[in-house]
Amino acid sequence: MCASPPAERRTRIAVVGDVHGQWDEGDGLALCAMRPAVDLCLFVGDFGDEDVSTVEAVARSELPGEFVSVFGNHDAWFSLDQRKRRPKKSARSYDGLTSLEQQRKLLAPANLEYGKRELPDLGLSVVGGRPYSIGGPIWPTMYVDEYGLTSAVESGDRIGRIAMRAEQPSVLFLAHNGPAGLGALPGDICGRDWPHRAGKHAGHTGGDWGDRDLTTAIDMARKAGKHVPLVCFGHLHRRLIGGGLREMVRFDQAAGTLYLNAAEVPRWRGAGVEPLEYDAADAAAEAAEAAEAAKEAVLGGEIVAEAKAGRGEVEAQEGPRSKQRWFAIVEMLESAGKAPVVDTVRGCWLETDGTVAAEEVWYHRASHIEPPRAAPAPTQSRRQAGPPKSGGGREVRYNPLWPGAGR
């Protein structure tokens, strides 16, 4: 007698945001030790400035489940703009290969450059967005030289056709930069948060910095009957240049698609972690804010107390005593006869042994999927707009930065 299929299947996805040199053996160990186990690891790119050593470290790492990656603009930092002075370590030859070619070799076949990866055991096809994307209207000549693509229109058509040929009915998009059409405010998920240098907007921030070709491809996949439950990307960092935090999750209820920006930078914290060179000023500002944070870790989606009682106060003053590593953990749920949906998204700081030192809930399906209802009365507490209280002894309170609040 044949066994009946399970009533539901949960898939756990670890999304690694912009790395910028912050990866070592401990990152892979932390992911392998997580429980429940991780089924799929996704890297959104920006391993470093054509930094072959960091890509080598990722390639050597033991990772749980499947592994898929894309390259970001920093991974072609000198190839995209020949005016930049290439350091000696990036200019060296790797058995006749350039640094760009060596990075591709190291991450093949996990790396997607106008390609897809079929994961039938997970019921997903992963389609890569435009590699090395810098976002916005910029179209480097590299795309003509490397791929024969002269515009975002041609790029979108190529990505879309790849998605239409996906073998699975559910398609997950993995890109470095997110799609256009998700807002033009500096704090929007793909909003420009640095000043324009010229033109009528000179000195002002704002503007949609998303990729139009990715938007086109997603639309083509949907029109072909594909379900798109998740679009993962990075590039635009969470901490805004002018101060404050970026919106990192956007849910399109009509399409059933969750957009996730995983660019938590820096993604290391704790003992022995040096500030990123270009991020030193922000790191100093963050340290000042941490001194005022007392016993709480204000991480964005919600305000969540430290997971281990008694440690929070010390770490608020001194920082974690060990190196902790940040990952976005996505849980997808597939019920019998239904398409998979994103159930939760959590931002997690992990110890090397896989222990969750601190976490925040960026998205909870139960708090987003609900029937339309009348606007709340003026006397209703705003606390009800936030996600439900979590268990496990963690204190969760309403925070206006929680994705979806006030929208």
Residue, then its C-alpha position, 0 to 999 in steps of 0.5 A: m500500500c503506497a504511503s500518502p504524501p505529507a500534508e505539508r512541506r516546509t523548506r528552510i532557505a538561508v539567504v546570505g546578504d552582501v558579504h563584502g569580505q566577511w566570510d570564513e569557515g565559521d559561517g558555513l559551520a553556523l549554517c550546517a549546525m542550524r536546526p531545523a536544517v537548512d535546505l537551500c543557501l542563496f548568495v546575493g553577491d558582492f563577495g568583495d571588490e573582485d576579491v578572489s580570496t573571499v570567493e575561494a572561502v565560500a567555495r571551500s565552505e561546507l554548506p547545508g542543502e543546495f547552494v545557488s549564487v549570483f554576482g554583484n557589482h563589487d564582484a566586477w568592481f574594476s571590470l565594470d569601470q576601467r577608470k578604477r585603479r586595480p590593486k595588485k591582488s586583483a590584477r594577478s593572473y590565475d593560471g591564465l584567468t582574470s580575477l573575474e574568470q577565476q571567480r566564475k570558475l570557483l562558484a560554477p555550477a552554483n553561480l547563475e549568469y543568465g541561467k537557472r537551477e532546477l531543484p525538483d526535490l524542493g519543488l522550485s526553479v531558481v532563476g538568476g537576475r542580471p549579474y553584476s548589477i549596479g542598479g538604476p538606469i546605468w548600462p555598462t559596456m560590460y553587458v555588451d562585451e560579455y553577453g551581447l546585450t545592449s539594453a535592459v529591454e534585451s536583458g529582461d527578455r532573456i531572463g524572462r524566457i529562461a523563467m518561462r522554460a523553468e521545469q517547476p511551476s514555482v519560480l524563485f528569482l535570485a538577483h543582486n539588485g531588486p526589481a523596479g516598481l517597488g517605490a522611489l523613497p530613499g527608505d523604500i526597499c529599492g530606493r536611492d538613498w544617496p544624493h544626485r550629483a547633477g540635474k534638477h534633483a542635484g543634492h536630493t536623495g530618492g528615486d527608484w533604483g530597481d532593475r527594470d529587466l528583473t521586473t520584466a522577467i517576473d511579469m513574463a514568468r507570471k504571464a506564462g503561468k509560473h508562481v513566483p513566491l519569493v524574489c531575493f536580492g541585496h545591493l542597497h544596504r539596510r542602514l541608510i546613508g542619511g540615517g535610519l533603516r531601509e524597508m527590507v521586506r515587501f509583500d505583494q498580496a495580489a501576486g503572492t510574492l514576497y520581495l526580500n532585500a538581504a543586504e544587512v551590512p556589515r554581516w559580522r559583529g562581535a569580538g575581533v570584527e574590524p569595521l568595513e573600510y568604507d563603513a567606518a563612519d557608520a560603524a562609529a555611529e552604530a556604536a553610539e546608538a548601541a550604547e543607548a540601546a540598553k538591553e534591546a537589539v533594535l534590528g529593524g522589523e521588530i524590537v526583540a530582546e536578546a535570546k539569552a537572559g543576562r547577556g543582553e546588558v553586557e553585549a549592549q555595552e561591549g558588543p557580543r563576546s564572540k563573532q556572530r554572523w547574520f543570515a536571513i532565514v526564510e521558511m516556505l510552506e507548501s500544503a497539499g495541492k497548493a503552491p508554496v508560500v513564504d511563511t516567515v522571514r527572520g533576520c538571525w545573528l548566529e553563533t558558530d555552533g548554530t545557536v541563534a544569539a538574537e533574531e527579528v521577525w521581518y515577515h509573518r504570513a499570519s499578520h499579512i494574509e487576512p480578509p479586507r476590513a474597515a479601518p480601525a477606530p481612532t481609539q484602537s491600539r496601534r500595537q494590533a497592527g504589528p506581528p503576533k508575539s513570538g514565543g521562546g521567551r523573546e519579547v516582541r513589541y510593535n515598532p513603526l519600522w516593522p515592514g507594512a506598518g503605516r503602509 
